[in-house]
């Protein structure tokens, strides 16, 4: 099967359909292309944004936003898992369940990282020993 062009993608989308790859090779190539495109387009911006942070508290807004995005992805994976279970596809259900658990773990780890942006409480010198 030929890889779709932007025009065939648009036509399929307008008909309420989406493109699905039929071979592992096609899918692997599409996933690799996605990673390369995101890396090329987003990495310079992310590096510049990270370089502009001027202290630990400056990380907080971005981490809060990122955690929200990851939570949204985790909830979406939960919904996909439910849908796949209704279709009876056990392999897909397990793969989605594993991905969802990982996404929820990432959400929790991002919460920990966000809390790490808070200043440490001051300990009186008399209590430090």
N, C-alpha and C positions, 0 to 999 in steps of 0.2 A: 504494500500500500504506500502511496506517495504521501509525503509530509504535506500538510495543508498550507496553502498560501494565506496571506492576510485576508484576501477576498473570500476564499472558501470558508475561513474561520468566521468571518462576518456573516456570510450567507447562512451558515449553520446556526449561528447565534440568533439570527433573526427568525429562524424557524423553530427556536426553542431547543436546539440540539447543541451538543458540545463534541469536540474532537476527542477521540480515544485512540491511543496507540495500540497496535496489535502484536508487537513483538517486544521482547525484552531489550533488544538492541535499540529499537526506536525510542522506547521509554528511557533507557539509560542516556541516550544522546540528548533527549529533551531535558532531562534533569540536569545533565552537565551544562547544557547551554544556558539553562536558567541560572545556575550557580555562577557561571562566567559572566553573564550579563549583570547580575546583581553585584558581583564583586567589582566589575569595571565601572558600573554606574554609581554605586553607593559607597564603596570603600573610601574614595577620596573625601567625600562629604563627611562620613563618620570619623575619619582620622582628623579632619580639620575641626569638627565639633569637639571631639575628645581633647585635642590639643589646646582648645580655648578654655577648658575648665581650669579655674584658678584656685581650687581648693576642694576638700572633701565634700562640703555641703553642696557644691555646685553639681555634683553627680545626682543629687536627689531627684530633681524634676524629670530628668531623662530616664532614670531607673523606674520611677513611678509610671511614666508613660509606657515603657517597655514591659513592665509587669502587667499593665492593663492589656496590652496587645497580646501577650502570651496567654493571659487568662481567657481572652476572647478565643484564641486558637484552641485552648484546652476544652472550652465549652463546645466549640464547633466539632472537635474530635469526639466528644461525648455524644453529640447528636448524630454524627456519622456512624458511630458504633451502634447506636440504637436502630438506625435505619438499616444497617447491614445485617443486624440480628433478625430484623423483620423479614429480610430477604432470604435468610437461612444460609448465608455464606460464612461458615465457621472460620476459615483461614483469614478472610478479610476482617471479621469481628476481632479475632485475636491480635492481628497486626494493628488495628485501630485502637484496641484497648491498651496495648503496649505503648503506642504513641501517645495516647491520652494520659496514661500514668506518668510518662516522662514529661509531658507538657505541664501537668499539675506539679510535679516535682520542681521543674524549672520556675514555676510561679512562686513556690515556697522559697526557693533559693534566692530569687530576685527580691523577695520581701526581706530576707536576711541581709542581703547586700544593701538594700535601701536603709534598713535600720542602722547599718554600719556607718552611714553618713551623718548620724547624729553625734554631737559632741559628747565625749565621755564625761560622766559626772565628776565634778571636782571632789577630790578626797582631801579632807583636812590633814595637814602634815602630822598632827598628833595621832590620827587614826591610821596613818599609812603604815606604821610599824607593826 
